[in-house]
Amino acid sequence: MIAFDAAQALIAAQAKPLRAEVVALDEAAGRILAEPVHAAVSSPRRDVSAMDGYALRLADAAVGARLTVIGESFAGGALPPAVAAGQAVRIFTGAAMPEGADLVVIQENCEAAAGAVTIARPFGPGHHVRRMGSDFAVGDLLLPAGRRLDPLAMVTLASADGASVPVFAPPRVALIATGDELAPPGTARDNPLTIPESVSFGVAALVAEQGGAVVHRASGVDDLPALTAEAGRALAVADVVITTGGASVGERDFAKAMFQPHGLELLFAKVAIKPGKPVWLGRAQGRWVLGLPGNPTSAMVTARLFLVPLLAALQGRDPQALLDWADLPLARALPATGDRETFVRMVRTPEGLAPLGNQDSGVQGALSSAQWLVRRTIGAPAAKAGDRVQALRF
């Protein structure tokens, strides 16, 4: 059994990015950049107007000045004529500034009539001009490798003027739920000795949320030969195989044993945390194998703490960035902890974080209410309302 931080250090040190691939921009959302993105064009590409109004020379800008309007400038339209003394161009937001003009007076401060415009009101100090390259210039770094292409990053990516982008391939994930008692949801009601298999559905959703792709799912009874065969099928198609259940030391706990014939090499066999001590991680046939406990809360807590960083590392991200602990106040007291780090499921209230009433590792009904995990170190004293704690979004 190793400490939580030691287990995280092993993931960070040994999990390396998977293969990269080039995809079209319309397929890139949510993916992770395999290479940095540099601008192929400047933004703006030339001096443009930031407002609707009239472009003119600063030397002609005075309240009461009457100027001859010699043309118009629209965004994406032809270049406007150059302005000279006493001249102006009608201009619209995003349109090219005419040569010779260095100021836009907004239309609300102007009065136009018979081919001329008069500056009728004070127009303030702003020039309302976006200078060429003021956002970024050709060759500027816009997005670093390892950046997730979220909605805002997609705007920046497209502005770089590339039709495709290199990204890391999504980790292919296989899920194997073990346990004689498990039944497909919708069928457990027919047999009082079974329970609905629920954990793999939460893990699959987490995998998708973190950019992975579930390529294989199975539910196996506690039979070692059958599970060993299932492990082989999963290893043949996946980058990461996740098992749920069978991670403890009971007579029918075969989660590790099913991978032994496939060359399992353990990185760690259990972690000094609560809930989730039986969580384990290893490699077999060059694939990652993560064993999660069977209890639903333990499984989802350990998936958040270990699977999320692992998937991040396999996609070129810093796994520690996915463990972004926030310093938040408690709304209620917490008891002292024992000989394992404890991760308390919490909800956020106006007064701070409050623990869920039932912290048992097997609960499922209250699990959907959990919003945060509060990290309590080994031997931590009791904490009172108002104390600051380290919390992770769950």
C-alpha positions in Angstrom: 0.0 0.0 0.0 1.4 3.4 -1.0 0.4 7.0 -0.2 -1.9 9.0 -2.4 0.8 11.4 -3.5 3.2 8.6 -4.4 0.5 6.9 -6.5 -0.1 10.2 -8.3 3.7 10.6 -8.9 3.8 7.2 -10.5 1.0 8.1 -13.0 2.7 11.4 -13.8 6.1 9.8 -14.4 5.0 6.7 -16.4 1.9 7.6 -18.4 3.0 9.1 -21.7 0.9 10.5 -24.5 -0.6 8.1 -27.0 -0.5 8.5 -30.8 -1.3 11.7 -32.5 -3.6 12.3 -35.5 -4.6 15.1 -37.7 -8.3 16.0 -37.8 -10.4 18.7 -39.5 -11.5 21.7 -37.4 -15.1 20.5 -37.2 -13.9 17.3 -35.6 -11.5 18.9 -33.1 -13.8 20.1 -30.3 -12.9 18.5 -27.0 -9.6 17.0 -28.3 -6.1 17.8 -26.9 -3.5 19.6 -29.0 -0.5 17.4 -29.9 1.4 20.4 -31.2 1.3 24.2 -30.5 -0.8 26.3 -32.8 0.8 29.4 -34.4 -1.0 32.1 -36.4 -0.9 31.8 -40.2 -2.5 35.3 -40.5 -2.5 38.4 -38.4 -5.5 39.7 -36.5 -6.7 42.1 -37.6 -5.2 41.6 -41.1 -5.1 45.4 -41.6 -6.3 48.5 -39.7 -10.0 48.2 -39.3 -12.8 50.2 -37.7 -14.1 49.2 -34.2 -17.4 51.1 -34.7 -19.9 52.3 -37.2 -19.2 55.9 -38.2 -16.9 58.0 -40.4 -13.2 57.5 -41.0 -11.2 60.7 -41.3 -7.9 62.4 -40.5 -7.3 63.3 -36.8 -6.3 66.8 -38.0 -9.8 67.4 -39.4 -11.6 66.2 -36.2 -13.3 69.0 -34.5 -16.8 69.7 -33.5 -18.6 71.6 -36.2 -16.2 70.4 -39.0 -17.9 69.6 -42.3 -16.3 67.0 -44.5 -17.0 65.6 -47.9 -17.9 61.9 -47.9 -16.0 60.2 -50.7 -16.9 56.6 -50.3 -17.9 53.7 -48.1 -16.1 50.8 -46.4 -17.8 47.5 -45.5 -16.3 44.5 -43.7 -15.1 42.1 -46.3 -15.7 44.7 -49.1 -13.3 46.5 -51.5 -10.6 48.7 -50.1 -12.0 52.3 -49.7 -10.5 55.3 -51.3 -7.7 57.2 -49.5 -8.9 60.3 -47.6 -7.3 63.7 -47.8 -7.8 66.9 -45.9 -11.5 67.7 -45.5 -12.6 64.2 -46.6 -14.3 61.3 -44.8 -15.4 57.7 -45.6 -18.5 56.1 -44.3 -17.3 53.1 -42.4 -18.8 50.1 -40.6 -17.5 47.8 -37.8 -14.7 45.5 -39.0 -14.2 47.4 -42.3 -10.8 48.4 -43.6 -9.6 51.9 -42.7 -8.9 54.1 -45.7 -5.3 55.2 -46.3 -4.7 58.6 -44.6 -7.4 58.1 -42.0 -6.5 57.6 -38.3 -9.7 58.2 -36.5 -13.4 57.0 -36.6 -16.0 59.3 -35.3 -19.0 57.2 -34.4 -22.2 57.9 -36.3 -24.1 59.0 -33.2 -21.9 62.1 -33.0 -22.3 62.9 -36.7 -25.0 64.4 -39.0 -24.9 63.5 -42.6 -26.6 65.3 -45.5 -26.0 65.8 -49.3 -22.7 63.9 -49.6 -21.2 65.5 -46.6 -21.0 64.8 -42.8 -20.7 67.2 -40.0 -19.2 66.4 -36.6 -22.1 67.6 -34.5 -21.1 66.5 -31.0 -18.0 66.0 -28.9 -16.6 62.6 -29.8 -14.2 61.8 -26.9 -10.6 60.7 -26.9 -11.0 57.2 -28.5 -9.9 56.6 -32.1 -12.0 53.4 -32.5 -9.4 51.8 -34.7 -8.1 48.2 -34.3 -4.6 48.2 -35.6 -3.2 45.5 -37.8 -1.8 42.7 -35.7 -3.0 44.2 -32.4 -4.6 40.9 -31.4 -1.8 38.7 -32.8 0.7 38.6 -35.7 1.7 35.9 -38.2 3.7 33.3 -36.3 2.5 34.2 -32.8 1.9 31.2 -30.5 -1.9 31.0 -29.9 -2.4 27.7 -28.2 0.2 25.4 -26.5 0.5 21.7 -27.0 -1.6 19.9 -24.4 -4.4 22.5 -24.5 -7.9 21.1 -24.5 -10.0 22.5 -27.4 -12.9 23.8 -25.4 -15.4 26.2 -27.0 -13.2 29.3 -26.4 -10.0 27.6 -27.6 -11.9 26.5 -30.8 -12.5 30.2 -31.6 -8.8 30.9 -31.2 -7.9 27.8 -33.2 -10.0 28.8 -36.2 -8.7 32.3 -36.1 -5.2 30.9 -36.8 -6.5 30.0 -40.3 -5.6 26.3 -40.3 -8.1 23.8 -41.9 -6.8 20.9 -39.8 -5.0 20.4 -36.5 -2.8 17.6 -34.9 -4.4 16.2 -31.8 -3.8 13.2 -29.5 -6.0 10.2 -30.3 -8.7 9.6 -27.7 -7.7 6.8 -25.3 -9.5 3.6 -26.2 -11.1 2.2 -23.0 -12.5 -1.2 -22.1 -14.7 -1.7 -19.1 -15.1 -5.0 -17.3 -17.6 -5.2 -14.4 -17.1 -8.3 -12.2 -19.4 -9.9 -9.7 -21.8 -12.8 -9.6 -24.4 -10.5 -8.1 -24.5 -8.0 -11.0 -27.4 -8.0 -13.5 -28.1 -5.6 -16.4 -30.2 -2.7 -15.4 -33.8 -3.6 -16.0 -33.4 -7.3 -15.1 -32.4 -7.2 -11.5 -36.0 -7.0 -10.3 -36.5 -10.5 -11.6 -33.9 -12.0 -9.2 -33.8 -11.0 -5.5 -30.2 -12.2 -5.3 -28.9 -9.7 -7.9 -28.3 -5.9 -8.0 -28.3 -3.7 -11.1 -24.8 -3.2 -12.5 -24.4 0.6 -12.1 -20.7 1.5 -11.7 -19.7 1.0 -15.3 -22.2 3.5 -16.5 -20.7 6.2 -14.3 -17.2 5.3 -15.3 -18.2 5.3 -19.0 -19.6 8.7 -18.7 -16.5 9.9 -17.0 -14.3 8.5 -19.7 -16.4 10.3 -22.4 -16.2 13.5 -20.4 -12.4 13.3 -20.2 -11.9 12.7 -24.0 -11.7 8.9 -24.0 -13.7 6.4 -26.1 -15.3 3.3 -24.7 -14.6 0.5 -27.2 -15.4 -2.6 -25.2 -17.8 -3.4 -22.4 -18.4 -6.6 -20.5 -19.8 -7.9 -17.3 -18.3 -11.1 -16.0 -19.2 -13.6 -13.3 -16.6 -14.5 -10.7 -15.0 -17.3 -12.7 -11.3 -16.9 -13.2 -10.9 -18.8 -16.6 -13.8 -16.8 -18.0 -12.5 -13.5 -16.7 -9.0 -14.3 -17.9 -10.4 -14.8 -21.4 -12.3 -11.5 -21.1 -9.2 -9.7 -20.0 -7.5 -10.9 -23.2 -10.3 -9.6 -25.4 -10.1 -6.2 -23.6 -6.4 -5.9 -23.9 -6.6 -6.6 -27.6 -8.7 -3.5 -28.4 -8.0 -0.9 -25.7 -5.3 1.4 -24.4 -6.8 1.3 -20.9 -8.7 -1.5 -19.3 -10.8 -0.7 -16.3 -12.2 -3.3 -14.0 -14.8 -2.7 -11.3 -15.1 -5.1 -8.3 -12.9 -8.0 -7.4 -10.2 -5.7 -6.1 -10.0 -6.9 -2.5 -8.7 -10.2 -1.1 -11.8 -12.4 -1.0 -12.0 -15.9 -2.4 -13.6 -14.6 -5.6 -11.7 -11.4 -6.0 -10.1 -12.1 -9.4 -9.5 -8.6 -10.8 -5.7 -8.8 -10.6 -5.5 -12.6 -11.1 -7.4 -12.3 -14.5 -4.5 -10.3 -15.9 -1.6 -12.4 -14.5 -1.5 -14.7 -17.5 -1.3 -11.6 -19.7 1.9 -10.4 -18.0 0.5 -8.0 -15.4 3.0 -5.7 -13.8 1.7 -3.7 -10.9 2.6 -0.1 -10.2 0.7 -0.1 -7.0 -1.6 -2.7 -5.4 -3.6 -0.4 -3.1 -3.5 3.2 -1.8 -3.8 4.5 1.8 -7.1 6.4 1.2 -10.7 6.2 2.3 -12.8 5.3 0.5 -11.1 3.3 -2.2 -8.1 1.6 -0.6 -8.3 -1.5 -3.0 -7.7 0.7 -6.1 -4.7 -0.6 -8.1 -2.9 0.2 -11.3 -0.6 -1.8 -13.6 0.3 -2.7 -17.2 -0.3 -5.8 -19.2 0.7 -6.3 -22.9 1.7 -2.7 -23.0 -1.8 -1.6 -21.9 -2.8 0.2 -18.8 -5.0 -1.7 -16.3 -6.8 0.2 -13.6 -8.7 -1.7 -10.9 -11.5 0.1 -9.2 -13.4 -1.1 -6.1 -16.9 -2.5 -6.6 -18.6 -0.2 -4.1 -20.2 2.6 -6.2 -19.0 5.5 -4.2 -15.5 4.0 -3.8 -15.4 3.4 -7.5 -16.4 6.9 -8.6 -14.1 8.6 -6.0 -11.1 6.5 -7.2 -12.1 7.1 -10.8 -12.0 10.8 -10.2 -8.7 10.6 -8.4 -6.8 8.1 -10.6 -8.6 7.6 -13.9 -9.0 11.3 -14.7 -5.2 12.0 -14.3 -4.3 8.9 -16.2 -6.5 9.8 -19.2 -5.1 13.3 -19.1 -1.5 12.1 -19.2 -2.3 9.8 -22.1 -3.5 12.8 -24.0 -0.5 15.0 -23.4 -1.9 17.0 -20.5 -0.4 17.6 -17.1 -2.2 15.1 -14.9 -1.7 17.3 -11.9 -3.7 20.0 -13.6 -6.8 17.7 -13.3 -6.3 17.6 -9.6 -6.9 21.3 -9.1 -7.5 21.7 -5.4 -9.4 24.8 -4.3 -9.2 26.4 -0.9 -12.8 26.6 0.4 -14.5 27.1 3.8 -16.4 24.4 5.7 -20.1 25.0 6.5 -20.1 22.2 9.1 -17.6 20.5 11.3 -15.6 17.3 10.3 -14.3 14.7 12.6 -10.6 13.8 12.9 -9.2 11.3 10.4 -7.4 8.0 11.1 -4.5 6.2 9.4 -5.7 6.9 5.8 -6.2 10.0 3.8 -10.0 10.6 3.7 -11.9 12.1 0.8 -15.2 13.4 2.1 -18.1 13.9 -0.3 -19.5 17.4 0.0 -22.1 19.8 -1.3 -21.6 23.5 -1.6 -23.9 25.8 0.3 -23.9 29.6 0.7 -22.0 29.1 4.0 -19.4 26.7 2.5 -19.0 23.0 2.0 -21.2 20.6 3.9 -20.7 16.8 4.0 -23.3 14.5 2.6 -25.2 12.7 5.4 -24.2 9.2 4.3 -20.5 8.7 3.6 -20.7 4.9 3.3 -18.7 3.6 0.3 -21.6 1.6 -1.0 -24.3 4.4 -1.3 -25.7 5.2 -4.7 -28.8 7.3 -3.9 -26.9 10.2 -2.5 -24.0 9.9 -4.9 -25.6 12.2 -7.5 -25.7 15.0 -4.9 -22.0 15.0 -4.3 -20.3 18.1 -5.8 -16.8 18.2 -4.2 -14.3 16.0 -2.5 -12.5 17.4 0.5 -9.1 16.0 1.2 -8.3 15.2 4.8 -4.7 14.1 5.5 -3.7 11.2 7.7 -4.2 12.1 11.4 -5.9 15.4 10.7 -7.6 16.9 13.7 -11.2 17.7 13.8 -12.2 20.7 11.7 -14.8 23.2 12.6 -17.2 25.3 10.5 -15.3 28.1 8.9 -12.0 26.3 8.6 -10.4 26.2 5.2 -10.0 22.9 3.4 -8.6 21.6 0.1 -11.5 20.6 -2.2 -11.7 19.1 -5.6 -14.7 19.2 -8.0 -16.2 15.7 -8.1 
